[in-house]
Structure formats: structure tokens, C-alpha cells
Amino acid sequence: MVDVTRRCMVGATPEQMHALCVQHYSAHGWTYGPQKNWETKQHPNILAWQHLPVRYQARFKLWQTIVMTLMLETRDYSASHDPSRS
């Protein structure tokens, strides 16, 4: 999740963030399953973005909004990205 957050900080879209999560889970042997199961390594969100239920798409959009808001509240980041200084 740290890598996904870092990618979000440099402009990854919610769809790209989801794809990174799917890549991570898949690389660790997880596959699609109707519910999350640690023993069989199945997860219901290992789907293409367009097939992901809207409520889960909303989570990635919210995550992006939270990360971007926190970046603006961080003095070092907001000072170096202040559009009025351009």
C-alpha cells in the first residue's frame, strides 16, 4: 500500500492505483474469489477496474483525495508546489 500511495502522490489515477494492488496480490499468488480467503489466497477485488463494484472504485477515489489533501497540508510539499510561486 505504501507503493500505491507513493504512486498516487505523483499522479496515479484511482484506476492505476487499483491495478497496482491487483499486481501486488497476483505476484504473491492471490487469485479472484468470491470473498477474501487467506488460506486459499482468493480476493473478490482481483478484477479489472471496469468490473470492480462502484463502492470499491469509490474507495480508491477517496484514497486519492485523502492523499492529495494531506499533501497540501504538509508544509514542505505545499511550499514547493505553490502555484503562486511560479
PyMOL commands that set and color helices and strands:
alter all, ss='L'
color gray80, all
select helices_A, chain A and resi 2-9+14-27+49-51+54-73+75-80+83-85
alter helices_A, ss='H'
color red, helices_A
select strands_A, chain A and resi 31-32+42-43
alter strands_A, ss='S'
color yellow, strands_A
deselect
rebuild
show_as cartoon
